[in-house]
Amino acid sequence: MKIFLKKLNLTHVTQEYLKWLNNYNVVKFTDQIFKQYSLKLLKKYILNLNKSKFNFLYGIFIVTGKKQIHIGNIKIGNINYHHRTAMVSLLIGEVNYWKKGVATNSINLVRKIAKNELGLYKLYAGCYKENISSQKAFLKNKYKKEGIQKNQVIFGNKRTDLIWYGLVLKK
């Protein structure tokens, strides 16, 4: 399966994309869970991110035959240009591609963009304690566990830990 990243634009705003954001199982480990999106709001979100110098949103695409299918997103966000650091967050919206290495490959691809195109020194990511799949994907990409914020977030109706991972980008 060939995976590639492409900066998102308004042509990528579809009913399928909207369904992901309004699907509890897809967004349960993200802050998207607190929002209810419409196509209009989603377009506004993409436009605002595309104007930002501190956040870059990429679609995760797979190639099947001659088709390119948008199956998720990955973001380099909260860029601090002084410290040359940024946070990575991702969402695999098409559940048929869960547990197939898409997150692991996407994290690797975004690392290359962060290092080679943005000149960043370090990436970091936070995962809910229950989000084992994301934790494994970051660890497979040589991120190191750097800390735990106890009871930092609410998952379901109880508090849970937020686990932080970091990766220094080698020269």
Backbone as a ProteinNet text record, in pm:
[ID]
protein_1_A
[PRIMARY]
MKIFLKKLNLTHVTQEYLKWLNNYNVVKFTDQIFKQYSLKLLKKYILNLNKSKFNFLYGIFIVTGKKQIHIGNIKIGNINYHHRTAMVSLLIGEVNYWKKGVATNSINLVRKIAKNELGLYKLYAGCYKENISSQKAFLKNKYKKEGIQKNQVIFGNKRTDLIWYGLVLKK
[TERTIARY]
85	0	89.3	73	151	77.3	146.2	91	169.3	98.7	167.2	85.8	152.2	88.2	75.1	-34.3	-57.5	-127.6	-82.1	-145.1	-292.6	-378.9	-522.5	-568.4	-669.4	-734.1	-884	-958.8	-1105.2	-1158.3	-1082.2	-1130.7	-1134.5	-1064.1	-1061	-1174.3	-1249.8	-1361.6	-1480.2	-1507.3	-1612.4	-1704.9	-1813.3	-1904.9	-1833.9	-1745.6	-1671.8	-1584.6	-1511	-1425.1	-1511.1	-1623.1	-1714.1	-1763.1	-1791.5	-1838.2	-1734.4	-1606.6	-1502.7	-1511.8	-1520	-1514.9	-1637.6	-1746.2	-1867.5	-1890.5	-1785	-1792.2	-1715.6	-1786.6	-1725.8	-1604	-1614.4	-1503.4	-1378.7	-1394.6	-1279.7	-1213.7	-1292.7	-1237.6	-1229.2	-1258.4	-1268.8	-1140.5	-1024.7	-898.7	-848.3	-935	-894.1	-985.2	-942.2	-1026.8	-1139.6	-1137.1	-1246	-1377.1	-1368.2	-1487.7	-1582.6	-1529.9	-1611.2	-1677.9	-1656.3	-1710.8	-1806.9	-1903.7	-1992.7	-1968.1	-1914.1	-1876.9	-1987.6	-1985.7	-2066.2	-1966.1	-2008.5	-1917.5	-1866.4	-1951.9	-1913	-1802.7	-1821.5	-1720.1	-1589.6	-1600.5	-1482	-1402.6	-1471.6	-1404.3	-1334.6	-1401.5	-1341.8	-1214.9	-1222.4	-1107.6	-988.6	-1012.6	-905.6	-848.2	-934.8	-887.7	-800.6	-843.6	-765.7	-630.7	-628.3	-500.3	-407.7	-462.8	-379.2	-321.8	-379.5	-325.8	-218.5	-217.5	-129.6	15.3	106.3	248.7	294	200	233.3	169.5	84.5	14.1	6.1	40.3	33.8	-43.3	-154.6	-239.9	-223.4	-191.9	-172.4	-275.9	-327.2	-412.2	-323.2	-369	-302.9	-378.3	-305.7	-366.7	-302.8	-383.2	-330.1	-359	-276.5	-295.7	-347.4	-462.8	-515.4	-548.8	-475.3	-491.7	-452.1	-544	-517	-581.1	-641.4	-711.3	-623.7	-642.6	-583.4	-699.1	-693.1	-802.2	-755.1	-827.5	-800.2	-853.5	-762.5	-805.6	-781.8	-716.4	-690.1	-612.6	-574	-498.7	-386.7	-282.5	-174.6	-133.4	-107.1	-78.2	53.1	128.4	242.8	190.1	177.2	111.7	185.2	134.6	192.8	343.3	383.7	526.4	583.4	692.9	768.4	897.8	904.7	1020.1	1147.2	1133.5	1253.4	1318.5	1238.2	1291.2	1297.5	1230.6	1226.1	1160.3	1046.3	970.5	827.1	760.7	620.7	555.5	424	345.9	290.9	287.9	230	100.3	-4	-129.8	-186.4	-257.8	-310.4	-443.7	-510.6	-642.2	-655.2	-680	-708.8	-861.1	-922.2	-1067.3	-1134.1	-1068.4	-1125.1	-1088.7	-1186.1	-1158.9	-1109.1	-1135.7	-1084.1	-931.8	-868.9	-723	-658.9	-735.9	-678.9	-598.3	-491.8	-405.7	-341.4	-312.7	-246.6	-115.4	-66	59.9	48.8	-72.7	-90.7	-39.5	-74.5	-29.8	123	181	326.9	395.7	348.7	408.8	387.3	270.3	240.4	327.4	349.3	436	577.9	624.2	755.9	761.6	658.7	656.6	652.4	575.8	566.4	696.6	769.2	900.7	994	990.7	1076.4	1040.3	912.2	868.7	915.7	897	936.1	1085.6	1163.1	1308.6	1356.8	1318.3	1375.5	1312.5	1181.8	1114.4	1098	1075.4	1051.1	1173	1273.7	1396.8	1377.8	1285.4	1259	1362.8	1378.9	1474.3	1406.5	1282.1	1215.8	1065.6	1009	864.8	817.3	694.3	635.3	489.4	435.2	296.4	240.9	113.4	44.6	-60.4	-70.2	-167.8	-242.1	-371.8	-447.7	-390.8	-390	-338.3	-407	-534.2	-610.4	-581.5	-514.8	-489.7	-360.2	-368.6	-252.2	-198.5	-286.9	-243	-154.5	-193.3	-110.4	22.7	18.2	142.7	239.5	189.5	274.8	331.3	248.4	294.1	407.1	397.2	504.7	629.9	614.7	730.6	801	726.3	787.2	868.3	836.6	910	1019.5	1056	1166.5	1141	1012.1	978.6	1003.9	1043.3	1067.6	958.3	917.7	820.2	890.2	833.8	899.5	827	701.9	631.1	485.4	427.7	286.3	222.3	114.8	35.2	-82.5	-78.8	-181.6	-316.4	-419.9	-557.6	-574.6	-504.8	-502.3	-626.1	-682.8	-793	-909.3	-1025.1	-1142.4	-1167.1	-1179.5	-1211.3	-1333.2	-1438	-1564.9	-1614.9	-1637.7	-1677.9	-1583.8	-1456.4	-1357.7	-1227.1	-1150.1	-1020.5	-918.7	-827	-722	-592.5	-484.8	-353	-328	-246.1	-196.8	-47.6	-6.9	132.3	199.9	316.6	389.3	509.6	526.1	637.4	712.3	843.7	923.8	1026.5	1065.8	1166.2	1256.1	1385.6	1482.7	1516.7	1506.7	1531.9	1682.1	1740.3	1885.1	1923	2044.4	2092.8	2130.4
-118.2	0	124.3	209.6	333	444.4	506.9	616.6	742.9	854.7	982.9	1091.5	1202.5	1317.4	1429.8	1503.9	1618.6	1725	1849.6	1958.8	1966.1	1975.4	1976.7	2112.4	2109	2231.5	2204.8	2301.6	2289.7	2174.3	2130.9	2019.3	1888.5	1883.8	1763.6	1759.8	1868	1872.6	1799.9	1680.4	1595.8	1546.1	1485.4	1424.1	1313.2	1238.2	1130.6	1188	1294.1	1360.3	1408.8	1469.9	1519.6	1405.8	1290.1	1174.2	1133.1	1138.3	1100.3	1186.6	1318.3	1413	1404.5	1351	1337.3	1193.2	1107.9	968.3	953.6	923.4	912.7	820.2	703.5	608	660.2	746.7	803.4	913.8	996.5	1115.4	1103.6	987.5	976.4	1011.7	1000.8	1035.4	1173.6	1258.4	1390.8	1498.6	1622.6	1734	1759.4	1692.3	1705.5	1653.4	1571.4	1511	1615.9	1732.7	1836.8	1928.4	1901.8	1986.4	1905.8	1973.1	1912.6	1989.5	1923.1	1989.9	1985.4	2088.3	2092.6	2113	2100.3	2126.4	2270.3	2363.3	2504.2	2524.5	2466.3	2479	2410.2	2297.2	2223.7	2303.2	2366.5	2451.1	2568.9	2629.5	2741.9	2696.1	2578.2	2520.3	2502.5	2444.4	2421.8	2555.3	2651.9	2784	2850.7	2846	2907.6	2839.6	2707.8	2637.4	2669.7	2681.6	2711.4	2852.2	2941	3076.5	3080.9	2980	2978.3	2949.7	3012.4	2982.1	2888.2	2853.5	2774.9	2635.6	2608.9	2480.7	2438.4	2312.2	2257.5	2126.8	2123.7	2006.1	1932.8	1804.7	1721.1	1609.9	1580.8	1464.6	1342.9	1232.3	1103.5	1034.7	1001.8	941.6	806.8	716.8	591.4	587.1	511.9	493.7	352.7	344	213.6	223.3	149.7	160.8	300.9	371.3	509.3	611	562.7	649.8	687.7	811.7	857.6	874.5	803	806.4	871.5	974.5	1047.7	963	916.9	827.6	884.5	998.8	1057.2	1185.8	1240.4	1365.8	1354.6	1433.5	1447.5	1594.1	1645.1	1788.3	1810.5	1905.6	1961.1	2093.5	2103.7	2221.8	2284.5	2400	2476.8	2494	2526.2	2540	2657.8	2631.7	2736.3	2751.4	2857.2	2874.7	2910.8	2972.1	3002.7	2873.3	2785.8	2659.8	2549.9	2575.7	2480.2	2347.9	2361.4	2245.8	2254.1	2137.9	2133.4	2005.4	2010.1	1894.7	1823.2	1691	1608.7	1548.3	1557.9	1491.8	1429.1	1319	1252.7	1186.2	1156.8	1095.5	1007.7	880.5	792.3	779.8	845.3	853.2	730.5	666.5	546.6	425.6	374.6	268	139	118.7	-0.9	0.5	115	125.7	131.4	111.8	104	-25.3	-17.5	-133.5	-193	-106.5	-152	-76.3	-6.3	64.8	204.4	251.1	384.1	493.5	485.9	588.2	587	469.9	458	519.3	485.9	540.8	691.3	738.4	882.1	962.8	910.5	978.5	988.7	884.6	887.6	991.4	997	1094.1	1237.5	1261.7	1398.7	1439.8	1342.4	1370.9	1428.8	1370.5	1418.3	1561	1593	1729.1	1826	1786.2	1871.9	1902.6	1802.2	1818.8	1891	1840	1888	2016.3	2034	2151.7	2264.1	2225.4	2326.9	2352.4	2267.6	2287.2	2272.7	2188.3	2172	2081.5	2101.2	2025	1908.5	1932.7	1831.1	1831	1709.7	1690.2	1626	1655.4	1591.8	1559.2	1467	1424.3	1378	1404.6	1358.3	1255.1	1149.9	1042.9	1012	990.8	941.4	805	775.8	647	529.4	543.7	435.4	420	515.4	511.9	434.5	306.1	217.7	220.1	223.8	222	341.7	460.6	579.1	569.4	523.7	509.7	417.1	304.8	209.6	273.6	349.9	413.2	512.4	590.9	685.5	610.7	507.9	430.8	362.6	312.5	251	352.5	480.4	586.9	646.2	572.5	607.3	728.7	766.9	867.4	805.1	887.2	841	894.3	812	856.1	958.1	1078	1185.5	1224.5	1187.6	1224.6	1184.6	1190.9	1159.9	1272.9	1326.8	1423.5	1345.5	1326.3	1247.9	1318.9	1242.9	1293.3	1421.8	1433.7	1556.8	1576.4	1466.8	1475.7	1387.9	1413.7	1332.4	1240	1111.7	1011.1	936	937.8	884.2	981.2	931.9	1021.6	1011.5	979.6	977.1	1039.9	1083.4	1143.4	1034.9	1069.9	975	1051.8	977.6	1037.5	1072.5	1174.7	1211.9	1178.9	1095.4	1051.2	1127.4	1184.2	1266.7	1191.3	1203.4	1142	1251.6	1233.5	1331.6	1264.3	1335.5	1286.4	1401.6	1389.5	1485.1	1441.1	1536.2	1507.5	1516.6	1407	1401.7	1485.8	1536.1	1615.2	1526.4
0	0	0	-98.5	-107.6	-35.5	58.5	138.2	106.8	92.5	78.2	146.6	174.7	239.4	138.8	150.5	63.7	148.2	134.9	208	168.1	267.4	239.1	187.1	100.5	53.6	46	-1.6	-0.6	-85.9	-185.8	-268.7	-189.1	-76.9	5.8	107.9	118.4	212.6	148.2	197.7	141.1	251.9	211.4	308.3	386.2	318.3	386.3	497.9	467.2	566.1	682.2	652.1	754.7	843.9	785.4	862.7	966.7	930.4	1026.9	1151.1	1127.8	1238.9	1329	1277.5	1356.4	1402.6	1390	1432.2	1564.3	1671	1803.8	1804.6	1742.7	1745.9	1677.2	1578.2	1506.9	1589.4	1656.9	1723.8	1876.1	1930.9	2076.3	2152.2	2087.3	2154	2112.8	2058.6	2011.2	2068.9	2056.4	2098.9	1999.7	1884.6	1787.2	1845.5	1947.6	2006.7	2062.8	2094.5	2156.6	2054	1925.4	1820.4	1734	1679.7	1581.2	1452	1352.4	1228.4	1124.2	1039.7	917.9	804.8	680.3	567.9	573.1	610.1	618.8	724.1	841.8	948.2	909.6	843.8	801.4	698.2	605.3	505.5	573.5	670.4	744.9	819.4	879.7	951.2	856.4	738.6	639.9	592.5	561.1	515.6	621.4	747.8	855.7	873.6	867.5	880.7	764.1	644.3	527.5	531.3	610.8	627.8	737.3	822.5	938.9	901.3	974.6	961.8	1073.4	1161.7	1279.8	1280.6	1181.9	1173.3	1027.7	1002.3	866.5	871.2	797.8	794.8	662.7	673.6	555.8	555.3	438.3	422.4	407.2	461	441.4	328.4	222.5	104.4	75.9	21.7	-29.9	-178.7	-248.6	-392	-413.7	-479.5	-519.3	-667.3	-748.3	-893.5	-936.3	-1000.3	-1043	-950.6	-840.9	-746.9	-628.9	-583.5	-458.6	-360.6	-248.5	-152.5	-22.7	19.6	144.2	259.4	347.5	455.6	594.9	602.6	734	721.4	835.9	841	942.8	918.6	1016.3	1016	1134.9	1147.8	1220	1169.7	1242.7	1296	1426.7	1482.7	1598.6	1635.5	1747.1	1728.3	1606.6	1578.5	1655.6	1724.6	1792.1	1711.9	1632.2	1543.8	1619.9	1736.2	1815.6	1864.6	1922.3	1975.4	1869.6	1754.1	1642.7	1685.1	1753.9	1799.4	1747	1743.2	1700.8	1750	1756.7	1797.9	1675	1681.4	1575	1627.9	1548.1	1582.6	1455.9	1472.8	1354.6	1381.4	1270.7	1273.8	1149.6	1170.2	1057.2	1054.1	956.8	951.2	893.3	798.1	734.7	820	895	991.9	927.6	799.5	731.5	722.5	748.6	741.7	879.9	985.6	1119.4	1131.6	1208.7	1238.7	1113.5	1016.1	892.4	868.4	971.1	958.3	899.9	875.2	815.2	909.1	1036.1	1132	1142.3	1154.5	1165.3	1042.8	923.6	801.1	790.5	829.8	820.8	916.6	1036.3	1133.7	1078.2	1011.7	949.4	836.7	753.9	643.6	694.6	799.5	851.3	921.2	975.1	1034.6	928.2	809.1	700	660.9	656.1	624.2	732.8	858.4	971	968.6	938.2	937.4	811.1	694.8	568.7	515.5	536.4	482.2	584.7	711.2	813.9	902.1	891.8	969.3	1119.2	1160.3	1302.7	1368.4	1499.1	1579	1651.4	1696.5	1778.3	1753.7	1756	1748.4	1878.1	1915	2032.8	2005	2083.8	2066	2199.6	2220.1	2340.1	2303.6	2384.7	2360.9	2490.6	2478.9	2594	2632	2760.1	2808.9	2738.8	2705.7	2643.3	2493.4	2434.1	2289.7	2260.5	2277.4	2263.1	2119.3	2019.5	1879.4	1846.9	1890	1863.5	1937.9	2060.6	2136.7	2064.4	2014.7	1941.8	1814.6	1744.2	1619.5	1646.6	1754	1785.9	1831.4	1912.9	1957.8	1840	1742.4	1624.4	1544.4	1559.8	1492.1	1580.4	1685.8	1774.5	1863.1	1877.9	1978.2	2114.4	2210.2	2346.3	2437.7	2531.4	2631.4	2720.6	2728.8	2803.8	2931.5	2942.1	3063.8	3061.5	3179.8	3196.2	3275.8	3221.9	3296.6	3354.3	3483.8	3552.1	3547.4	3514.2	3515.3	3435.2	3325	3246.3	3159.1	3110.2	3015.1	3061.6	3001.9	3031.4	2913	2944.1	2841.9	2890.9	2808.4	2857.4	2963.2	3081	3188.4	3307.7	3278.5	3387.8	3341.6	3434.9	3406.1	3373.8	3283.2	3246.4	3218.8	3205.5	3186	3040.4	3021	2889.2	2888.1	2794.6	2786.3	2673.4	2703	2605.9	2551.1	2419.6	2347.9	2273.7	2258.3	2185.3	2098.8	1992.1	1899.2	1856.3	1885.3	1834.3	1692	1599.8	1458.3	1432.9	1395.2	1371.4	1249.8	1251.6	1137.5	1023.1
[MASK]
+++++++++++++++++++++++++++++++++++++++++++++++++++++++++++++++++++++++++++++++++++++++++++++++++++++++++++++++++++++++++++++++++++++++++++++++++++++++++++++++++++++++++++

